Amino acid sequence: MRYEVSVYNGTYQLEYRGHFETFDEAIDEFQKAESEYIQNFEYEVGTTEYNHELENFMFNSRIDKS
């Protein structure tokens, strides 16, 4: 079994980040991608804009089991 990570990249498209043998590896990559995505913005944590971008990332990104 493997896990495929696809994340929202801000252009309303998914970016394939790879496949991983364990869920822990997939979560690590997902969290790394989330951090990279959020760093592209200069919003302060907790602002409406920050929360909106975080919501976009979380809603549109995914980990699929195959």
Summary of the structure (lengths in Angstrom):
residues: 66
radius of gyration: 12.3
end to end distance: 5.9
largest distance: 38.9
contacts: 172
relative contact order: 0.29
helix: 45%
strand: 26%
